[in-house]
Amino acid sequence: MKKVTKSAILESFVTLLNKKSIRRITVKDLARSCGINRNTFYYYFTDIYRVLDEVLEIELQHELEAQGDFDGLSLLFWRRVSFASQNRNAIRNLYQNMNRDQFDRYLYSGLPVLMQRFVAEQAQGLSVSDEVLEEAARLCQNVLVGLVLEWVYKGMKEDLCYGLQRLMLAAKPMVHTILTEPGIHPPASCEPNP
């Protein structure tokens, strides 16, 4: 029964978030939406933002439990994009009603681990420093986040899946170039030469 109640709260939260701003969702609204009282809500969560954290943690956990190969990673991105596409209003509400640091934290959640898996897979058989691997993973993560931010900023009208397809096609050769071209590895110093 406890799992069912907690799941109902999480599902009701996503439904409400698709209808209104996170700032306008109250514990009373959420409790009424899933047929529980406020005390039951507080048994599971301290506030509305903790519900949001839980929704995102569950999505992330599903992603991290998947296989780490390229095809598996592609499926993880598709899953994340599919969730965003199906919940456009919720994403828009979060973007418009949270400070940018909070939104970025949610957007970046889990991506470092996923990108490290992807880059490590591309680096198999290559002699590459940890610094270069980390830089390649960070670049991939920032490209993906940039794609999503642009999509949100432009009103989420276009198909995000198309952008993801383009990104996935470009990711393998981009990472391979970063890992194999010695001229683009991070220099010891970024100071300009006099």
Beta strands, then each sheet from edge to edge (+ up, - down):
end
